[in-house]
Amino acid sequence: MTTAGQHDDIPLCVDLDGTLIRSDLLIESALGLARRNPLNVLRCGFWLLRGKAAMKREIAARSEIDVSLLPYDERVVELLRASSRHRVLCTASDRKYAEAVAAHLGVFDEVLASDGERNLAGADKAQALVERFGRRGFDYAGNAVADIEVWRQARSAIVVNASEDLARRASAVTAVGQALPRSSGGAGTWITALRLHQWLKNFLVFLPLLASHRLFQPDAVLLSVLAFVSFGLCASGVYVLNDLLDLEADRSHPRKRLRPFAAGAVPLASGLLAAPALTLAAFALALAVGAEFALVLFGYWLLTLAYSFRLKRIAMLDTVVLAALYTVRIIAGTVAIHSALSFWLLAFSMFLFLSLALVKRYTELRSLMQLGRSRTDGRGYEVDDLGLIASLGGSSGYLAVLVLALYINSSASEALYRHPQVLWLLCPLLLYWISRVWFKAHRGLMDDDPVVFALTDYVSRIVLALCAVVATVAI
């Protein structure tokens, strides 16, 4: 095969989804519709009855994609830029998106794409290219099993982001001129996609176990462990779905753009399978804990879905919902071990986690301000809100300490602790920690997720250890 930089009269035809970009525009555009209204998924089903090309056209007419943010495979882009041949973007994606990509890159001489009547994939794509250039009259770069039919008619194949098996199958029907192997992130990429580090938040389900002094009851410990894993699986399922729905917004973010789905490191189709599988596994485990716990988990799941689809775009309500999601974990831990809900614990957690949710928004806004941007994408916040958010967040954190102080002075603490007066030492410790969190946020030293920061920061761990010592002495 003639190299890309040499003159060659044979056209170079390149696929879009999975080849030129590490994504799938049909899935992206459908997710965009679902984000606006989940019922649009049903409409896609009706459109599909008229054929896949018609469905793609209907979705494209209602969903916009910023092609400048797509995860392009730079190896393919460089191949196109270095070539002096007639370059063709040949894709099963709708022509609207194909032409937008071609205009953005400025390296294509021609675009062949689905047009609402003909779905340009597999045998149909092969036929279109043969009609246009003749059999063996073109080279084709692709990545999928459906491209075998195209390679069968091509002079040579460029195999991109494909398995070794597919490369062997391509070599059986035509000459393989070049192979650009898939960069595999392996288990590490999936660990990031599932956000296993966020499982740290689910340790909150153990708080009722500790607060009720049942740490040495094996049955209660086992139920709490099952509750922890169940919440982790459910949360990971929601995180995957949330990342799929937020592709464009994440790609605009300085750090979130590196998330596996936004960066194209994990196929979107895999995410669509993983999200429901994780959720089903979570509820199967929840039922083993108990029906009441499963009901609480279901409420958590519904609230997270509402947050993902709509509530996170409503300024201030989003932070209240985040605080509620943390508090639900404590409620779930209480229900799992069949303990009584504590008014004091719920009030304390709501104020504390509202403060941390506001820290999260403050940190994100401060990062945007440093990038010269004035507002968030679809979040309802502006950089000018920084002062207000800091005021509300600090106040909420101090209210949590006030609730703790009132609890220490109540009969409820006397029923659980022999020396409740020792618990007063918790107040200065928490006042210091909350003040430090906001101080670091003000200086731009806070992680995007303050709860994860709290569990990984060495000073926070020292404060937590001191609080544990105080509580133990009080018992």
C-alpha positions as CSV (number, residue, x, y, z in Angstrom):
1,M,0.0,0.0,0.0
2,T,1.2,3.5,-0.8
3,T,2.0,5.5,2.3
4,A,-0.2,8.3,3.3
5,G,2.3,11.0,2.4
6,Q,2.9,9.7,-1.1
7,H,0.9,10.5,-4.2
8,D,-1.8,7.9,-4.9
9,D,-4.8,8.1,-7.2
10,I,-6.8,5.6,-5.1
11,P,-9.2,7.4,-2.7
12,L,-8.8,7.0,1.0
13,C,-12.1,6.4,2.6
14,V,-12.5,6.6,6.4
15,D,-15.2,5.5,8.7
16,L,-16.4,7.9,11.5
17,D,-17.7,6.1,14.6
18,G,-15.0,4.1,16.3
19,T,-12.4,5.0,13.7
20,L,-12.0,8.7,13.2
21,I,-13.6,9.3,16.6
22,R,-13.5,7.2,19.7
23,S,-17.3,7.4,20.1
24,D,-20.6,6.6,18.5
25,L,-22.7,9.5,17.2
26,L,-25.9,7.6,17.1
27,I,-25.6,6.7,20.8
28,E,-24.4,10.2,21.7
29,S,-27.3,11.9,19.9
30,A,-29.8,9.5,21.4
31,L,-28.4,10.2,24.9
32,G,-28.8,13.9,24.2
33,L,-32.5,13.3,23.5
34,A,-32.9,11.2,26.6
35,R,-31.2,13.8,28.7
36,R,-33.9,16.3,27.7
37,N,-36.7,13.9,28.2
38,P,-36.4,10.2,29.0
39,L,-39.6,9.5,27.1
40,N,-37.7,10.3,23.9
41,V,-36.3,6.8,24.2
42,L,-39.8,5.5,23.3
43,R,-40.0,7.8,20.3
44,C,-36.7,6.3,19.0
45,G,-38.4,3.0,19.0
46,F,-41.3,4.3,16.9
47,W,-38.9,5.9,14.5
48,L,-36.9,2.7,14.1
49,L,-40.0,1.0,12.7
50,R,-39.4,3.2,9.6
51,G,-35.8,2.0,9.3
52,K,-32.5,2.8,11.0
53,A,-31.7,5.6,8.6
54,A,-35.0,7.3,9.3
55,M,-34.4,7.0,13.0
56,K,-31.0,8.5,12.7
57,R,-32.4,11.4,10.7
58,E,-35.2,12.1,13.3
59,I,-32.7,12.0,16.1
60,A,-30.3,14.3,14.3
61,A,-33.0,16.8,13.6
62,R,-33.6,17.1,17.4
63,S,-30.2,16.7,18.9
64,E,-27.1,18.9,18.5
65,I,-23.5,17.7,19.0
66,D,-20.5,20.0,19.3
67,V,-18.2,18.2,17.0
68,S,-15.2,20.3,18.1
69,L,-15.3,18.4,21.5
70,L,-15.5,14.9,20.1
71,P,-12.6,12.5,21.1
72,Y,-10.8,12.3,17.7
73,D,-8.2,9.5,17.1
74,E,-5.2,11.7,16.4
75,R,-3.5,8.9,14.6
76,V,-6.3,8.8,12.0
77,V,-6.4,12.6,11.8
78,E,-2.7,12.8,11.2
79,L,-3.0,10.1,8.5
80,L,-5.6,12.2,6.7
81,R,-3.6,15.4,7.0
82,A,-0.5,13.7,5.6
83,S,-2.3,12.3,2.6
84,S,-2.5,14.0,-0.8
85,R,-5.2,11.6,-2.0
86,H,-8.9,12.1,-2.5
87,R,-10.2,11.7,1.1
88,V,-13.7,10.6,1.8
89,L,-15.6,10.5,5.1
90,C,-17.8,7.4,4.6
91,T,-20.1,6.8,7.6
92,A,-23.4,5.3,8.7
93,S,-24.0,8.3,10.9
94,D,-26.5,10.9,9.7
95,R,-25.2,13.3,7.1
96,K,-25.8,16.3,9.4
97,Y,-23.1,15.1,11.8
98,A,-20.8,13.8,9.1
99,E,-20.7,17.2,7.3
100,A,-20.2,19.0,10.6
101,V,-17.2,16.8,11.4
102,A,-15.8,17.2,7.8
103,A,-16.1,21.0,8.1
104,H,-14.5,21.0,11.5
105,L,-11.4,19.0,10.4
106,G,-11.1,20.5,7.0
107,V,-9.3,17.3,5.6
108,F,-12.1,15.7,3.6
109,D,-12.9,16.2,-0.1
110,E,-16.2,14.3,0.0
111,V,-18.8,13.0,2.4
112,L,-20.9,9.9,2.1
113,A,-23.4,9.3,4.9
114,S,-26.8,8.0,5.9
115,D,-29.5,10.3,4.5
116,G,-32.7,9.3,6.1
117,E,-33.5,6.7,3.5
118,R,-30.3,4.7,3.1
119,N,-28.4,3.5,6.1
120,L,-24.8,3.5,4.9
121,A,-23.5,0.6,6.9
122,G,-22.0,-2.8,6.0
123,A,-23.1,-4.1,2.6
124,D,-24.9,-0.8,1.8
125,K,-21.7,1.1,2.5
126,A,-19.7,-1.3,0.4
127,Q,-22.2,-1.0,-2.5
128,A,-22.1,2.8,-2.3
129,L,-18.3,2.9,-2.5
130,V,-18.2,0.4,-5.4
131,E,-20.7,2.6,-7.2
132,R,-18.6,5.6,-6.6
133,F,-15.1,4.3,-7.1
134,G,-15.4,0.7,-8.5
135,R,-14.4,-2.6,-7.0
136,R,-10.8,-2.4,-5.6
137,G,-10.9,1.3,-6.4
138,F,-10.5,2.6,-2.9
139,D,-8.7,2.0,0.4
140,Y,-10.9,1.9,3.5
141,A,-10.2,2.6,7.2
142,G,-12.7,1.0,9.6
143,N,-13.0,-0.7,13.0
144,A,-16.0,-3.0,13.2
145,V,-17.2,-6.4,12.0
146,A,-19.7,-4.7,9.7
147,D,-16.6,-3.2,7.8
148,I,-15.7,-6.7,6.6
149,E,-18.2,-6.3,3.8
150,V,-16.5,-3.0,2.8
151,W,-13.0,-4.4,3.0
152,R,-14.1,-7.2,0.8
153,Q,-14.5,-4.6,-2.0
154,A,-11.5,-2.4,-1.1
155,R,-8.0,-2.5,-2.5
156,S,-6.6,-2.5,1.0
157,A,-7.7,-2.1,4.6
158,I,-6.6,0.2,7.4
159,V,-7.7,-1.5,10.6
160,V,-8.3,1.0,13.4
161,N,-9.0,0.3,17.1
162,A,-10.0,-3.3,16.4
163,S,-9.1,-6.6,17.9
164,E,-6.5,-8.9,16.5
165,D,-9.2,-11.3,15.4
166,L,-10.9,-8.6,13.3
167,A,-7.5,-7.7,11.8
168,R,-7.1,-11.4,10.8
169,R,-10.6,-11.4,9.3
170,A,-9.8,-8.3,7.3
171,S,-6.6,-9.8,6.0
172,A,-8.6,-12.8,4.7
173,V,-10.6,-10.6,2.3
174,T,-8.1,-7.9,1.3
175,A,-4.5,-6.7,1.9
176,V,-4.1,-4.9,5.3
177,G,-2.0,-1.9,4.6
178,Q,-1.9,-0.6,8.1
179,A,-3.2,-1.4,11.6
180,L,-3.7,1.1,14.3
181,P,-4.3,-1.0,17.4
182,R,-6.7,-0.1,20.1
183,S,-5.1,1.4,23.2
184,S,-6.5,-0.7,26.1
185,G,-6.8,0.9,29.5
186,G,-7.6,-2.4,30.9
187,A,-9.1,-2.8,34.4
188,G,-7.8,0.6,35.5
189,T,-10.0,2.3,32.9
190,W,-13.1,0.5,34.1
191,I,-12.2,1.3,37.8
192,T,-12.2,4.9,36.8
193,A,-15.4,4.6,34.8
194,L,-17.2,2.9,37.8
195,R,-15.6,5.5,40.1
196,L,-14.8,3.0,42.7
197,H,-13.1,5.7,44.8
198,Q,-16.5,7.2,45.3
199,W,-17.5,4.1,47.2
200,L,-15.7,5.8,50.1
201,K,-18.9,7.8,50.5
202,N,-20.8,4.7,51.2
203,F,-18.9,4.1,54.5
204,L,-21.7,6.4,55.8
205,V,-23.9,3.3,56.0
206,F,-21.6,2.2,58.9
207,L,-22.3,5.3,60.9
208,P,-25.5,4.1,62.5
209,L,-23.7,0.8,63.4
210,L,-21.1,2.9,65.3
211,A,-23.5,5.4,66.7
212,S,-25.7,2.6,68.2
213,H,-22.6,0.9,69.7
214,R,-23.3,-2.4,67.8
215,L,-19.9,-2.7,66.2
216,F,-19.3,-6.1,67.9
217,Q,-22.6,-7.7,66.8
218,P,-21.7,-10.0,63.8
219,D,-25.2,-10.0,62.3
220,A,-25.4,-6.2,62.3
221,V,-21.9,-5.9,60.9
222,L,-22.7,-8.4,58.1
223,L,-25.9,-6.5,57.2
224,S,-23.9,-3.2,57.1
225,V,-21.3,-4.7,54.8
226,L,-24.0,-6.0,52.4
227,A,-25.6,-2.5,52.5
228,F,-22.3,-0.9,51.7
229,V,-21.7,-3.1,48.6
230,S,-25.3,-2.7,47.5
231,F,-25.0,1.1,47.6
232,G,-21.6,0.9,45.8
233,L,-23.0,-1.1,42.9
234,C,-26.1,1.2,42.7
235,A,-23.9,4.3,42.8
236,S,-21.6,3.0,40.2
237,G,-24.5,2.3,37.9
238,V,-25.8,5.8,38.3
239,Y,-22.3,7.3,37.8
240,V,-22.0,5.4,34.5
241,L,-25.4,6.7,33.4
242,N,-24.6,10.2,34.5
243,D,-21.4,10.2,32.6
244,L,-23.2,9.0,29.5
245,L,-25.7,11.8,29.8
246,D,-23.1,14.4,30.4
247,L,-20.6,13.7,27.6
248,E,-20.6,17.1,26.1
249,A,-20.5,19.0,29.4
250,D,-17.7,16.8,30.7
251,R,-15.6,17.4,27.6
252,S,-15.9,21.1,28.2
253,H,-14.6,20.7,31.8
254,P,-10.8,20.9,32.4
255,R,-10.7,17.7,34.4
256,K,-13.9,15.8,33.6
257,R,-12.9,15.6,29.9
258,L,-10.5,12.9,30.9
259,R,-13.3,10.6,32.2
260,P,-13.3,7.3,30.3
261,F,-16.6,7.8,28.4
262,A,-16.0,11.5,27.6
263,A,-12.5,10.7,26.4
264,G,-13.6,7.6,24.4
265,A,-11.5,5.2,26.4
266,V,-14.5,3.0,27.1
267,P,-17.2,2.3,24.4
268,L,-20.5,4.0,25.0
269,A,-22.3,0.7,24.2
270,S,-20.4,-0.9,27.1
271,G,-21.6,1.8,29.4
272,L,-25.2,1.3,28.3
273,L,-24.9,-2.4,29.3
274,A,-23.0,-1.8,32.5
275,A,-25.4,0.8,34.0
276,P,-28.5,-1.5,34.2
277,A,-26.4,-4.6,35.1
278,L,-24.8,-2.8,38.1
279,T,-28.3,-1.5,39.2
280,L,-29.9,-5.0,39.0
281,A,-27.0,-6.5,41.0
282,A,-27.4,-3.8,43.6
283,F,-31.1,-4.5,44.1
284,A,-30.6,-8.2,44.2
285,L,-28.1,-7.7,47.0
286,A,-30.4,-5.2,48.7
287,L,-33.3,-7.7,48.9
288,A,-30.9,-10.0,50.7
289,V,-30.5,-7.3,53.3
290,G,-34.2,-6.7,53.6
291,A,-37.3,-5.3,51.9
292,E,-37.2,-2.0,53.9
293,F,-33.5,-1.5,52.9
294,A,-34.3,-2.3,49.3
295,L,-37.1,0.3,49.4
296,V,-34.7,3.0,50.8
297,L,-32.2,2.0,48.0
298,F,-34.9,2.4,45.5
299,G,-35.7,5.9,46.8
300,Y,-32.0,6.7,46.6
301,W,-31.8,5.4,43.0
302,L,-34.9,7.5,41.9
303,L,-33.4,10.6,43.5
304,T,-30.1,10.1,41.8
305,L,-31.9,9.7,38.4
306,A,-33.9,12.8,39.0
307,Y,-30.6,14.6,39.9
308,S,-28.9,13.3,36.7
309,F,-31.7,14.2,34.4
310,R,-33.0,17.5,35.8
311,L,-32.3,18.5,39.4
312,K,-28.5,19.1,39.0
313,R,-29.3,21.9,36.6
314,I,-31.3,23.9,39.2
315,A,-29.0,26.2,41.2
316,M,-29.1,25.6,44.9
317,L,-31.6,22.7,44.7
318,D,-28.8,20.6,43.3
319,T,-26.8,21.1,46.5
320,V,-29.8,20.3,48.7
321,V,-30.3,17.0,46.8
322,L,-26.6,16.1,47.1
323,A,-26.9,16.6,50.9
324,A,-30.0,14.5,50.9
325,L,-28.2,11.7,49.0
326,Y,-25.5,11.5,51.6
327,T,-28.1,11.5,54.4
328,V,-30.1,8.7,52.7
329,R,-27.0,6.5,53.1
330,I,-27.2,7.0,56.8
331,I,-30.9,6.2,56.8
332,A,-30.2,3.1,54.8
333,G,-27.5,2.0,57.3
334,T,-30.0,2.5,60.1
335,V,-32.7,0.5,58.3
336,A,-30.2,-2.3,57.4
337,I,-29.5,-3.1,61.0
338,H,-33.1,-2.6,62.1
339,S,-32.2,0.4,64.4
340,A,-34.2,3.5,65.2
341,L,-33.7,6.6,63.2
342,S,-32.0,9.4,65.2
343,F,-33.3,12.9,64.7
344,W,-30.0,14.3,65.8
345,L,-27.9,12.3,63.4
346,L,-30.1,13.1,60.5
347,A,-30.1,16.9,61.3
348,F,-26.3,16.9,61.8
349,S,-25.7,15.1,58.5
350,M,-28.0,17.2,56.5
351,F,-26.3,20.5,57.5
352,L,-22.8,19.0,57.3
353,F,-23.3,17.5,53.8
354,L,-25.0,20.6,52.5
355,S,-21.9,22.5,53.5
356,L,-19.7,20.0,51.6
357,A,-22.0,20.0,48.6
358,L,-21.6,23.8,48.4
359,V,-17.8,23.3,48.7
360,K,-18.1,21.2,45.6
361,R,-19.9,23.9,43.6
362,Y,-17.6,26.6,45.0
363,T,-14.5,24.6,43.8
364,E,-16.0,24.0,40.4
365,L,-16.9,27.7,39.9
366,R,-13.4,28.8,41.1
367,S,-11.8,26.5,38.5
368,L,-14.0,28.1,35.8
369,M,-13.1,31.6,37.0
370,Q,-9.4,30.7,36.6
371,L,-10.1,29.6,33.0
372,G,-11.8,32.9,32.3
373,R,-15.3,31.5,32.0
374,S,-18.3,33.3,33.6
375,R,-20.8,30.4,34.1
376,T,-21.2,26.7,34.3
377,D,-22.5,24.5,31.5
378,G,-26.1,23.7,32.3
379,R,-25.7,24.1,36.1
380,G,-27.3,27.5,36.7
381,Y,-24.4,29.0,38.5
382,E,-22.2,32.0,37.6
383,V,-18.8,33.0,38.9
384,D,-20.3,36.0,40.6
385,D,-22.1,33.5,42.9
386,L,-18.9,32.5,44.6
387,G,-19.3,34.8,47.6
388,L,-22.9,33.8,48.2
389,I,-22.0,30.1,48.0
390,A,-19.1,30.5,50.5
391,S,-21.4,32.3,52.9
392,L,-24.1,29.7,52.8
393,G,-21.7,26.8,52.9
394,G,-19.8,28.0,55.9
395,S,-23.0,28.8,57.8
396,S,-24.4,25.3,57.1
397,G,-21.2,23.7,58.4
398,Y,-21.3,25.7,61.6
399,L,-25.0,24.8,62.0
400,A,-24.0,21.1,61.9
401,V,-21.7,21.8,64.9
402,L,-24.5,23.6,66.7
403,V,-26.8,20.5,66.2
404,L,-24.0,18.4,67.6
405,A,-23.7,20.7,70.7
406,L,-27.4,20.5,71.3
407,Y,-27.3,16.7,71.0
408,I,-24.5,16.5,73.6
409,N,-26.6,18.5,76.0
410,S,-29.7,16.3,75.5
411,S,-31.0,13.3,77.3
412,A,-30.4,11.2,74.1
413,S,-26.6,11.4,74.6
414,E,-26.9,10.5,78.3
415,A,-28.7,7.3,77.3
416,L,-25.8,6.1,75.1
417,Y,-22.7,7.6,76.8
418,R,-21.5,7.3,80.4
419,H,-19.5,10.5,80.1
420,P,-21.4,12.6,77.5
421,Q,-19.5,15.8,78.7
422,V,-16.4,14.4,77.0
423,L,-18.2,14.7,73.7
424,W,-17.9,18.5,73.9
425,L,-14.3,18.0,72.6
426,L,-15.9,17.1,69.2
427,C,-17.1,20.6,68.7
428,P,-13.8,22.4,68.4
429,L,-12.4,19.5,66.3
430,L,-15.3,19.9,63.8
431,L,-15.2,23.7,63.9
432,Y,-11.5,23.5,62.9
433,W,-12.1,20.9,60.2
434,I,-15.0,22.7,58.6
435,S,-13.1,26.0,58.7
436,R,-10.0,24.3,57.1
437,V,-12.1,22.8,54.3
438,W,-13.5,26.2,53.3
439,F,-10.1,27.8,53.8
440,K,-8.5,25.3,51.4
441,A,-11.4,25.8,48.9
442,H,-10.9,29.6,49.1
443,R,-7.3,29.1,48.2
444,G,-8.0,26.7,45.3
445,L,-6.5,23.7,47.1
446,M,-9.7,21.6,47.4
447,D,-10.5,18.5,45.4
448,D,-13.6,18.5,43.2
449,D,-15.2,16.1,45.7
450,P,-14.8,17.3,49.3
451,V,-16.1,13.9,50.8
452,V,-13.3,12.0,49.0
453,F,-10.9,14.8,50.1
454,A,-12.1,14.3,53.7
455,L,-11.3,10.6,53.6
456,T,-7.9,10.9,51.9
457,D,-6.5,14.1,53.4
458,Y,-4.0,13.3,56.2
459,V,-5.1,16.2,58.4
460,S,-8.8,15.1,58.0
461,R,-7.8,11.6,59.0
462,I,-6.1,12.9,62.1
463,V,-9.2,14.8,63.1
464,L,-11.3,11.7,62.4
465,A,-9.0,9.6,64.6
466,L,-9.2,12.2,67.4
467,C,-13.0,12.2,67.1
468,A,-13.0,8.4,67.4
469,V,-10.8,8.6,70.6
470,V,-13.2,11.2,72.1
471,A,-16.2,9.1,71.4
472,T,-14.5,6.0,72.8
473,V,-13.6,7.8,76.0
474,A,-17.2,9.1,76.3
475,I,-18.5,5.6,76.2
